[in-house]
């Protein structure tokens, strides 16, 4: 039997998505996501926040860059990935990320409508329901890493 690698998170964006365009026109977006839980410790309410590195590819990255902003509440489904790289001093570093397969913007419809200050290159005719789900754009699930 093969294993299951499934992550489900509901949290707030820590900053606007950072978008990069790689060779071959592949788009990647990334942002930190905060999830919080509260519990009682010694009769006091304590809140603990975890930060997660979210990565989105291709069409999903394009949609995220258009609609997601710092502070917005989002439901994310994806896979946990750990990758390594060498820093400037040639020290091997590891980073764990959630590679999103789809997301749902949560909140009121007005939270995602574009403001009058929207840049001219964005489509101001876009309509969004109370929940707007974005799924994978690549049915093969191929990722460029």
C-alpha positions in Angstrom: 0.0 0.0 0.0 1.3 3.5 -0.9 1.3 6.3 1.7 -0.8 9.3 1.9 0.6 12.9 1.9 -2.3 15.2 2.5 -2.3 18.6 4.3 -5.4 20.7 5.0 -4.9 24.2 6.5 -7.2 27.1 7.3 -5.4 30.3 8.1 -4.5 33.9 7.3 -1.9 35.0 4.7 1.1 36.6 6.5 1.9 38.7 3.4 0.9 39.1 -0.2 1.9 36.2 -2.5 5.4 36.6 -4.0 5.2 35.7 -7.7 8.0 34.5 -9.9 8.1 33.5 -13.6 10.5 30.7 -14.3 12.0 29.5 -17.6 9.4 28.1 -19.9 6.7 30.5 -18.6 6.1 28.5 -15.4 4.6 30.7 -12.7 5.2 30.0 -9.0 3.7 31.9 -6.0 4.6 31.6 -2.4 3.5 33.1 0.9 3.5 32.4 4.6 0.2 31.2 6.2 -0.6 31.5 9.9 -2.7 29.0 11.7 -3.7 29.6 15.3 -5.1 27.5 18.1 -6.0 28.5 21.6 -5.9 26.4 24.8 -6.0 27.0 28.6 -2.8 26.9 30.6 -3.0 27.6 34.3 -6.4 29.1 33.9 -5.3 31.5 31.2 -6.2 31.4 27.6 -3.1 31.0 25.4 -2.9 31.4 21.6 -0.3 29.5 19.7 0.4 30.4 16.1 2.2 28.2 13.6 3.6 29.5 10.3 3.6 27.4 7.1 5.4 28.1 3.8 2.8 27.7 1.0 3.9 27.2 -2.7 1.5 27.3 -5.7 2.4 26.5 -9.3 1.2 27.5 -12.8 -2.5 28.6 -13.1 -3.1 28.2 -9.4 -0.2 30.6 -8.7 -1.7 33.1 -11.2 -5.1 33.0 -9.5 -3.6 33.3 -6.1 -1.5 36.4 -7.2 -4.7 38.0 -8.4 -7.0 37.4 -5.5 -5.1 36.6 -2.3 -3.7 39.4 -0.1 -2.1 39.7 3.3 -4.6 38.9 6.1 -7.1 37.1 3.9 -8.6 33.8 5.3 -8.0 30.8 3.0 -8.6 27.0 3.1 -5.7 25.2 1.5 -5.2 21.5 0.5 -1.9 20.2 -0.6 1.1 18.0 0.0 4.0 18.3 2.4 7.4 18.6 0.7 10.9 19.0 2.1 13.7 20.2 -0.1 17.3 21.1 0.4 19.6 23.8 -1.0 23.0 25.3 -0.3 23.2 28.8 1.1 25.9 31.3 0.2 28.4 29.7 2.6 27.8 26.3 1.0 25.9 25.0 4.1 23.1 22.6 3.2 19.7 23.9 4.4 16.3 22.2 4.5 12.9 23.8 4.1 9.5 22.2 4.5 6.6 23.6 2.4 3.0 22.9 1.6 2.6 22.5 -2.2 -1.0 23.6 -2.7 -3.2 21.5 -5.0 -6.3 23.7 -4.5 -7.5 26.5 -2.3 -10.8 28.1 -1.2 -11.0 31.8 -0.3 -13.1 32.1 2.8 -15.0 35.1 4.1 -17.5 37.5 2.7 -17.9 38.1 -1.0 -16.9 41.7 -0.5 -13.6 40.6 1.0 -12.5 39.5 -2.5 -14.0 42.1 -4.7 -11.5 44.4 -6.3 -11.4 48.0 -5.0 -11.6 51.1 -7.2 -7.8 51.4 -6.9 -7.4 48.2 -8.8 -4.5 48.3 -11.3 -5.6 48.6 -15.0 -4.1 45.3 -16.0 -6.5 43.3 -13.7 -10.0 42.2 -14.8 -12.5 44.3 -12.9 -15.4 42.2 -14.3 -14.5 39.1 -12.2 -17.3 37.8 -10.0 -16.6 35.6 -7.0 -19.1 33.6 -4.9 -19.0 33.4 -1.1 -16.6 30.5 -1.5 -14.4 30.3 -4.6 -12.5 27.1 -5.1 -9.4 26.9 -7.3 -8.1 23.4 -8.3 -5.1 22.0 -10.0 -4.4 23.2 -13.5 -2.1 20.3 -14.4 -3.9 17.0 -14.4 -0.7 15.1 -14.5 0.4 16.6 -11.2 3.9 17.3 -12.7 5.9 19.8 -10.7 9.2 21.3 -12.0 11.3 20.0 -9.2 
